[in-house]
Amino acid sequence: MNFWLSFTKLNKGADGACGDNAARLKIAIVRWIMSSQLTPEPALEPWHKTGHGFYHDATAQLICPVDYDWSNPRENICNYHPDYLVTADCWPFFLYRDECYDPENPVKGLFKNMFLMKAFKHIFTSPSSTNFESIPDDTDNNPRVLAAEPPLKHQKGPSDRHSHSHVASLIGMKSVAPCTIAYTVVQLQFSLSSCTSWHVINKDFNYEAFYNNILTFFEECHTEWDKAEIVELLLWWNQYVSAFIKFHISSPTY
C-alpha cells in the first residue's frame, strides 16, 4: 500500500513538473520568435495558445513536417487532408539548424536548432541562460569554442541570498542524454502547437510515439557510421551546454 501511495505521489510530482515546463515554455517561445524575426502579423499572444500552431505562419513554419512545404499545403494541413497528415513519424522543421532540411542528407543539422537549444537550457538550467544565442559551427571541433560562456551572476549582499537548485542539479545531470533531448523536443512541439491542454494523443499526433521515435534515432544504430554520427551529435550537445550545466550545478542562485 505504501509503495503504491509513493508511486502515485511520484507520478503527480512528475506531471506537475511537466505542466510547469509547458506553462513557462509557451511564454518563452513566443518571446524568442518575436525577437528573432520581424514582428509576426498578427502578433503572437504569449499567454494564450489560441491561434498558434498551424493557425499562425510563425509557429506553423517550425512545426511543419519536413516532408511538406508550408507555403503550399497550409490549408490542407489545417483541414486534416489525408495526404497531409501531421504525425509522430515525421521530423518537424524546428529540429533542424536554421530550420533547413536537406533531403539529400536528412541528418544534416538535425537536433541542432537554436530554439531547441534554448528550450533545453530554459528547462534544465535557467531562463536567463537562454539569452546567449550563439550555436557552434558544425565544422568547429574545438571544445573551447563550442562551450558557450555562462552568464555572470549579479552579486547581492548576504541578506539577499537564498538557496535554489536548478533542475540539472536536482536530477543529478552531469551530461546531456538522449532522453533529456527527447523530453525537450516534446515540450517544444507542444508549446508551439495550438493545443491548450495536454493529451498524449492530439488528433493524429501521438506525443508518446514522438518521444520514442527520438529515442530510437539515438539508441538504435545499425552501422558504425550511424554510431559515429550519434556520438558526434551528443558530443556537440555536451560541449555546447556543459558550461551552463556545470555553472548552474556549482553556483547558488541569488
Secondary structure, 3 states (H helix, E strand, C coil): CHHHHHHHHHHHHHHHHHHHHHHHHHHHHHHHHHHHCCCCCCCCCCCCCCCCHHHCHHHHHHHCECCCCCCCCHHHHHCCCHHHCCCCCCCEHHHEHHHCCCCCCCCCCECCCHHHHHHHHHHHCCHHHHHCCCCCCCCCCCHHHHCCCCCCCCCCCHHHCCCCCCHHHHCCCCCCCHHHHHHHHHHHHHHHCCCCCCCCEECCEEHHHHHHHHHHHHHCCCCHHHHHHHHHHHHHHHHHHHHHHHHHHHCCCC
